[in-house]
């Protein structure tokens, strides 16, 4: 573990400011924020000699493209005025872009080419790569971070030639994976681990062309049942919109902008045409996975992107009727991964024990809620389920919150802090 020492003063000052608002009436929430908000920079961040930033994902000594973005998002408002925080986020984006150029199919990378990680997986190996599970969202998150950083700071320096090369790589890959069965040579097998082993000799189950792009794995790192993972395609649509603006107004590359627009249109068509299902109770809802042959999987997983997070990521407005129908479905017993217990109710995952709820899912439910009573109830659940550790976790037993997975999970801490700040800034609940 490498610590960033000291943590930027802007971060500690912000913690003191927020906790000063909470201390008098909400001491537990104040302590949780004081622990969770700076956790990424205190425990997972390392500035490398070239100025790029390597982030551990907590208790695993590798950097996930997804987690590293989510771990840093709560600092974006500070980047508007603090150059040190801005440099850390820009350094993270540059490291993410460098990793994508090494292997765009990989989801997690080593600090250096040391050959550590899942070296016995049956897929193309690279000493830089910790794990090579292909997940569409792994390519979405760095593009999102780059765009949000630019929006916060106005700094266009991250949109350089390497960024353009990475965008071109992503566009080529997503286009190829629209026809995974006939055009892709990606394979992945981890024998003896059904959550990681792709069926059909590592190729995944057959898919039909829909316009959407194929994903081998979910954000949980578990294998998809059907290859078109709808939340990840929603996320891809959003970042393709970012690329159109970047390559039109900031770093002019008309061909890249046109390709991004074409692909976004095809993915949106695929979601609308193949990923909506008429549910007998909730009406028209989004499926989480489909194969283009009429098969679909109705569920939602705790990890983000999930269907719950569609407005948070910018795919749709929270008032969209199909989203609202879907939200009612996934926050009900109809969702096979929605669980209830003495201290909490919310979304879990097949990645963790049955019945366990995820703090990330509770925080995302709060971030996408419009009802203040719902937000207040979620804060209470989060406050009561830290297991008296002062931190958020991965999955926890809602009947015994001291039983949980991953005591050090920076992404979960960061998303909780983001939700708590939203409540303070946009409501009068606290």
C-alpha positions in Angstrom: 0.0 0.0 0.0 1.3 3.4 -1.0 0.0 6.5 0.7 -0.3 10.0 -0.7 1.3 12.0 2.1 0.1 14.5 2.9 -3.4 14.5 1.5 -4.1 17.8 -0.2 -5.1 20.6 2.1 -8.2 21.3 0.0 -9.4 17.7 0.9 -8.9 18.1 4.7 -10.4 21.5 4.7 -13.5 20.2 2.8 -13.8 17.4 5.3 -13.7 19.9 8.2 -16.3 22.1 6.5 -18.8 19.2 5.9 -18.3 17.7 9.3 -18.8 21.1 10.9 -22.3 21.0 9.5 -23.0 17.5 10.8 -21.3 17.3 14.1 -24.0 18.9 16.3 -26.9 16.7 15.2 -25.5 13.8 13.2 -22.2 12.7 14.8 -22.2 9.2 13.3 -22.7 10.5 9.8 -20.0 13.1 10.4 -17.6 10.4 11.5 -18.4 8.3 8.5 -17.8 11.2 6.2 -14.5 12.1 7.9 -13.4 8.5 7.4 -14.8 7.8 3.9 -14.3 11.0 1.9 -10.5 11.1 2.1 -10.0 7.3 2.2 -9.0 7.0 -1.5 -6.2 9.5 -1.2 -5.1 8.3 2.3 -4.8 4.7 1.4 -4.8 3.9 -2.3 -3.1 6.7 -4.3 0.4 6.9 -5.5 1.9 9.6 -7.8 4.4 8.0 -10.1 7.6 9.6 -11.5 5.9 10.7 -14.7 3.1 12.4 -12.9 0.5 9.8 -13.6 -1.5 8.3 -10.7 -1.9 4.7 -9.7 -4.8 3.7 -7.5 -5.2 0.5 -5.7 -8.8 -0.7 -5.4 -8.5 -1.1 -1.7 -7.6 -4.6 -0.6 -6.4 -5.9 -4.1 -3.0 -4.7 -5.2 -4.1 -3.7 -8.7 -5.8 -0.8 -10.5 -9.3 -1.4 -12.0 -10.2 1.1 -14.6 -13.8 1.2 -13.2 -13.0 1.5 -9.5 -10.2 4.0 -10.0 -12.7 6.4 -11.6 -15.4 5.8 -9.0 -12.9 6.2 -6.1 -12.0 9.8 -7.3 -15.2 11.2 -8.5 -16.1 12.9 -5.2 -13.0 15.1 -5.5 -14.1 16.7 -8.9 -15.8 19.7 -7.3 -12.5 20.5 -5.5 -10.6 20.3 -8.8 -12.4 23.5 -9.9 -10.3 25.6 -7.6 -7.4 23.5 -6.3 -4.5 22.7 -8.6 -3.2 19.9 -6.5 -6.4 17.9 -6.7 -6.8 18.7 -10.4 -3.3 17.3 -11.0 -4.2 14.1 -9.2 -7.3 13.6 -11.3 -5.5 14.4 -14.6 -2.7 12.1 -13.6 -5.3 9.3 -13.1 -6.8 9.9 -16.5 -3.4 9.7 -18.2 -2.6 6.4 -16.4 -6.0 5.0 -17.4 -5.4 6.0 -21.1 -2.0 4.4 -21.0 -3.5 1.2 -19.7 -6.2 1.1 -22.4 -3.5 1.4 -25.1 -1.7 -1.6 -23.6 -4.8 -3.9 -23.7 -8.4 -2.5 -24.1 -9.9 -5.9 -23.2 -8.3 -5.8 -19.7 -10.2 -4.6 -16.6 -7.3 -4.4 -14.1 -3.6 -3.6 -14.3 -0.4 -3.8 -12.3 1.7 -0.8 -11.3 4.5 -2.1 -13.5 4.9 -5.1 -15.9 5.6 -7.6 -13.1 3.3 -10.4 -14.3 1.2 -10.5 -11.2 -2.4 -11.4 -11.1 -4.5 -14.1 -12.7 -1.7 -15.6 -14.8 -3.4 -19.0 -15.4 -6.5 -17.6 -17.1 -7.0 -18.8 -20.6 -6.8 -15.6 -22.5 -4.1 -13.4 -24.1 -1.7 -12.6 -21.3 0.4 -9.5 -20.7 2.7 -8.7 -17.7 1.0 -5.4 -17.2 -2.4 -7.0 -16.8 -3.7 -8.2 -13.5 -7.0 -9.5 -15.0 -8.3 -9.6 -18.5 -12.1 -9.8 -18.1 -13.6 -7.7 -20.9 -16.2 -5.3 -19.4 -17.6 -2.5 -21.5 -17.8 -0.2 -18.5 -14.0 -0.5 -18.0 -13.7 1.6 -21.1 -16.6 3.9 -20.3 -15.3 5.1 -16.9 -12.0 6.7 -18.0 -13.9 8.6 -20.7 -16.4 9.8 -18.1 -13.6 10.9 -15.8 -11.8 12.8 -18.6 -15.1 14.6 -19.5 -16.1 15.4 -15.9 -12.6 16.7 -15.2 -12.7 18.9 -18.3 -16.2 20.2 -17.2 -14.9 20.9 -13.7 -11.6 22.6 -14.6 -11.8 23.7 -18.3 -8.4 22.0 -18.7 -8.1 20.5 -22.2 -4.6 19.2 -21.9 -5.8 15.6 -21.2 -7.3 15.5 -24.7 -3.9 14.8 -26.4 -2.8 12.3 -29.0 -2.8 9.4 -26.6 -6.4 10.2 -25.7 -7.3 10.2 -29.4 -5.5 6.9 -29.9 -7.3 5.4 -27.0 -10.7 6.7 -28.2 -10.0 5.2 -31.7 -9.1 1.9 -30.0 -12.3 1.9 -28.0 -14.4 2.8 -31.1 -12.8 0.0 -33.1 -13.3 -2.5 -30.2 -17.0 -1.6 -29.6 -17.7 -1.8 -33.3 -16.1 -5.2 -33.6 -17.9 -6.5 -30.5 -21.3 -5.5 -32.0 -20.7 -8.7 -34.0 -18.9 -10.7 -31.4 -19.7 -14.2 -32.7 -18.3 -13.6 -36.1 -15.6 -10.9 -35.7 -14.1 -11.1 -32.2 -11.2 -13.3 -31.2 -11.6 -12.5 -27.5 -11.9 -15.6 -25.3 -11.8 -16.0 -21.5 -11.8 -19.1 -19.3 -11.0 -19.6 -15.6 -11.6 -23.3 -15.1 -13.3 -24.2 -11.8 -14.8 -20.7 -11.3 -18.3 -20.5 -12.8 -18.6 -16.8 -12.1 -15.6 -16.1 -14.3 -15.8 -18.9 -16.9 -17.4 -17.8 -20.2 -19.6 -20.6 -21.6 -19.1 -21.9 -25.2 -15.4 -22.6 -24.8 -14.6 -19.1 -23.6 -16.6 -17.2 -26.2 -19.9 -16.7 -24.4 -23.3 -17.7 -25.4 -24.4 -16.9 -29.0 -25.7 -13.4 -29.7 -27.5 -11.8 -32.6 -26.7 -8.4 -34.0 -28.7 -5.7 -32.3 -26.6 -2.5 -32.5 -25.5 -2.9 -28.9 -21.9 -3.9 -28.1 -21.1 -7.2 -26.4 -19.6 -7.6 -22.9 -18.1 -10.7 -21.4 -18.5 -9.6 -17.8 -20.6 -7.4 -15.6 -19.1 -4.6 -13.3 -19.1 -7.3 -10.6 -16.5 -9.1 -12.7 -19.0 -12.0 -12.9 -19.7 -13.5 -16.4 -22.7 -12.2 -18.3 -25.5 -14.7 -18.9 -26.4 -13.0 -22.2 -23.8 -10.9 -24.0 -25.6 -7.6 -24.3 -25.3 -6.0 -20.9 -27.8 -3.2 -21.1 -26.6 -0.8 -18.3 -23.1 -0.9 -19.8 -24.5 -0.1 -23.2 -26.4 2.8 -21.7 -23.1 4.0 -20.2 -21.4 3.6 -23.6 -24.0 5.7 -25.3 -23.4 8.5 -22.8 -19.6 8.6 -23.2 -20.0 8.3 -27.0 -21.8 11.6 -26.7 -18.8 13.1 -24.9 -16.5 11.9 -27.6 -18.5 13.6 -30.3 -18.1 17.0 -28.5 -14.4 16.4 -27.7 -13.6 15.6 -31.3 -15.7 18.4 -32.7 -15.0 21.3 -30.4 -11.8 20.6 -28.5 -9.5 18.2 -30.4 -11.0 18.3 -33.9 -11.1 14.8 -35.4 -14.2 14.7 -37.7 -13.8 11.0 -38.5 -13.7 10.0 -34.8 -16.7 12.3 -34.0 -18.7 10.7 -36.9 -17.8 7.2 -35.8 -18.8 8.0 -32.3 -22.2 9.4 -33.4 -22.9 6.4 -35.6 -22.1 3.9 -32.9 -24.2 5.8 -30.3 -27.1 5.8 -32.7 -26.8 2.0 -33.2 -26.5 1.3 -29.5 -29.5 3.5 -28.6 -31.5 1.7 -31.3 -30.5 -1.7 -29.8 -31.5 -0.7 -26.3 -34.9 0.6 -27.4 -35.6 -2.3 -29.7 -34.1 -5.3 -27.9 -33.7 -4.4 -24.2 -37.3 -3.3 -23.2 -39.7 -5.9 -21.9 -43.4 -5.7 -21.0 -43.6 -6.8 -17.4 -47.0 -8.1 -16.2 -46.8 -6.0 -13.0 -44.6 -3.0 -13.7 -45.2 -2.4 -17.4 -42.4 -1.6 -19.9 -39.1 -2.0 -18.2 -35.4 -2.5 -19.2 -33.9 -5.9 -19.2 -30.5 -6.1 -17.7 -29.1 -8.6 -20.3 -30.3 -9.9 -23.6 -28.9 -11.8 -26.6 -30.8 -10.4 -29.5 -32.5 -13.7 -30.1 -35.4 -12.9 -27.7 -33.8 -14.2 -24.5 -33.4 -11.8 -21.7 -32.5 -11.7 -18.0 -34.6 -9.5 -15.7 -32.6 -8.4 -12.6 -30.3 -5.7 -11.4 -26.9 -6.1 -9.7 -25.5 -3.9 -7.0 -22.4 -2.8 -9.1 -22.4 0.3 -11.2 -23.3 0.7 -14.0 -26.6 -1.0 -13.2 -30.1 -0.2 -14.3 -30.6 1.8 -11.1 -27.8 4.2 -12.1 -29.0 5.2 -15.6 -29.9 8.8 -14.6 -26.8 9.2 -12.5 -24.7 8.3 -15.5 -26.7 10.6 -17.8 -28.5 8.1 -20.0 -32.0 9.1 -19.1 -33.9 11.5 -16.9 -35.0 10.1 -13.6 -38.6 10.9 -14.5 -38.5 8.7 -17.6 -41.5 6.3 -17.3 -39.5 3.2 -18.5 -36.8 4.0 -15.9 -39.4 4.6 -13.2 -41.1 1.3 -14.0 -37.7 -0.4 -14.0 -36.8 1.2 -10.7 -39.9 -0.1 -9.0 -39.1 -3.6 -10.3 -35.5 -3.7 -9.2 -36.4 -2.3 -5.7 -38.9 -5.1 -5.2 -38.9 -8.8 -4.5 -39.3 -9.4 -8.3 -35.6 -8.6 -8.6 -33.8 -11.8 -7.6 -31.0 -9.8 -6.0 -33.2 -7.5 -3.9 -32.9 -8.5 -0.2 -34.5 -7.4 3.1 -33.3 -7.7 6.6 -33.6 -6.2 10.1 -31.4 -3.2 9.4 -31.6 -2.7 5.7 -33.2 -3.5 2.4 -31.6 -3.1 -1.0 -29.8 -4.7 -3.9 -27.1 -7.4 -3.6 -25.2 -9.4 -6.1 -24.5 -13.0 -7.0 -20.8 -12.0 -6.5 -21.3 -12.1 -2.8 -23.3 -14.4 -0.5 -27.1 -14.7 -1.0 -29.0 -12.1 1.1 -26.1 -9.7 1.4 -26.9 -6.1 0.5 -24.2 -3.7 -1.0 -23.5 -0.2 0.4 -22.7 0.9 -3.2 -26.3 0.0 -4.2 -27.8 1.9 -1.2 -25.7 5.0 -2.0 -26.7 4.8 -5.7 -30.4 4.4 -4.7 -30.0 7.6 -2.8 -28.2 9.4 -5.6 -31.1 8.6 -8.0 -33.9 9.1 -5.5 -36.2 12.1 -5.8 -38.2 11.5 -2.6 -36.6 13.0 0.5 -38.1 10.3 2.7 -36.4 7.7 0.6 -33.1 9.5 0.9 -33.5 9.8 4.7 -34.3 6.1 5.0 -31.2 5.2 3.0 -29.0 7.4 5.2 -30.3 5.6 8.2 -29.6 2.3 6.7 -26.1 3.3 5.8 -25.5 4.7 9.3 -26.7 1.5 10.9 -24.8 -1.0 8.8 -21.1 0.0 8.9 -20.5 -2.8 11.4 -19.1 -0.2 13.8 -16.1 0.2 11.7 -16.6 3.8 10.5 -16.4 2.7 6.8 -18.6 1.3 4.1 -18.1 -2.2 2.8 -18.9 -4.4 -0.2 -21.8 -6.8 0.8 -23.1 -7.1 4.3 -25.7 -9.2 6.1 -28.7 -6.9 6.7 -29.6 -8.9 9.8 -26.0 -8.8 11.2 -24.1 -5.8 9.7 -20.9 -6.7 11.5 -20.7 -9.6 9.0 -19.5 -8.2 5.7 -17.1 -8.6 2.8 -14.1 -6.3 2.0 -13.4 -4.1 5.1 -11.3 -1.9 2.8 -13.3 -0.9 -0.3 -12.5 2.7 -1.4 -15.1 2.8 -4.1 -17.9 2.2 -1.6 -16.5 4.8 0.8 -16.3 7.4 -2.1 -19.9 6.8 -3.3 -21.3 7.1 0.2 -19.5 10.5 0.6 -20.9 11.6 -2.7 -24.4 10.8 -1.7 -24.1 12.4 1.7 -22.9 15.6 0.1 -25.7 15.6 -2.4 -28.2 15.4 0.5 -26.5 18.3 2.3 -26.4 20.4 -0.9 -29.8 19.7 -2.3 -32.2 19.0 0.6 -33.0 20.1 4.1 -33.1 16.5 5.5 -30.0 17.1 7.7 
